[in-house]
Amino acid sequence: MKIVVLDKTNDTADLLRVNFLGESLVDEIEQAHEDYNKRKNEVISKLYTIWRNDEIPAVYRNWIRQAARFINESDMK
């Protein structure tokens, strides 16, 4: 679909092309996002399990915790 946008201050027109996503593509994107979130949460859970293990030296546990927090925060906008 094409849309004409008029700028009254300059008496110019721009042509914009608009693409609409089909239902199936939207569903695919939503499923991919859900799968991504599921896998991300599994990884974070595993990292926190390692972090809680007192047999691992504290310096490595801190790195693991930092990585888990970074992954968790990576989607915040």
N, C-alpha and C positions, 0 to 999 in steps of 0.2 A: 504494500500500500504506500502511496506517496501523498505527502501533505505539503501544501504551499503555505509558507509563513511570511506574512507581510510586515515589513518594518515601516510604520507610517512616518517616522522621523526622517528616514532617508529615501522614502519611496522605492525601496528595494524589496525583492522577494527572494526567499531561499526555499529550495526544494529539499524536504527531508524524506528519507526512506524509512519506513517503519516495518519491522518484522515482528509478527506475532508468533509466539511459541504455540505449537499444537498441544493438545491435551496429553498425548502420549509422551512428548518430550518433557513436559512439566512433571509428569509422574515419574519419569526416569530420573530427572534431576533431584526430585524429592527423595526417591529411594536411595540414590547415591549419597545424598547428604545424610540420611538416616544411617546408612551403612558406615559412613565415615565417622559419625559421632559414636556409634557403637564400638568401632575398633579403637578410636581415640580413648574412650572411657576404659576399655579393657587394658590398654597400655598404661594409662595413668594408674589404674588399680594395681597392676603388677609392679610398677615402680614404687608405689607406696608400700606394698608388701615387702619389697626388698629394703626400703628405708626403715621399716619397723624391726628388721632383723638386727638384734644387738650383737651378733657375731661378726658383722661387717664393720670395719673400722669407721669411725665417726666421719672422717673426711669424705669417704666414698658415699656414706649415707647422706651427707649434706649435698653432694653433687646430684645424687639421685633425686632428692627432694626438690632441688632447684630445677632439674629437668622436668619433673612432673608438674611443677607450678607453671613453668614456661609453656609447656604443651597445653595445659588447662587454660591459660590466659591468651593463647594465640588466636582464638576466635573472637575475643572481646573487641568491640569497636565503639 
